[in-house]
Amino acid sequence: MLTLYTINTCDTCRKARRALDAKGVDYRVHDLRRDGLSDALLEHILERVPLADAVNKRSKTWRELTDTDKQAFDHDSRPARKLLQAHPTLLKRPLLAVNDATLMVGYRDGDYDSL
């Protein structure tokens, strides 16, 4: 079964859910804010998606970070991981785990057509 990692208040995540529902695809939802972002889940994500590609630099949370905190994302660092866990809204979303090796980041119309 697919897993869709979302934040419930995210409009793009809602569009992704509607697209999956319209296709009749079975999936489960993991709300990163409500259900959390564990060390294991974060490592699972970052093993499939480079840190630079996983961070949503357009988010309000990103804009509110200090310059020092933002610099932690310039390299794969422990402080960057801690910031992601403290602020899951820093992750681009939705994230769709298609299988153990494939994780789709973000959503645009048509992205799930092949499912």
Buried (B, 14 or more C-beta within 10 A) or exposed (E): EBBBBBBEEBEBBBBBBEBBEEEEBEBEBBBBBEEEBEEEBBEBBBEBBEBEEBBBEEBEBBEEBEEEBBEBBEEEEEEBBBBBBEBBBBBBBBBBBBEEEEBBBBBEEEBBEEB
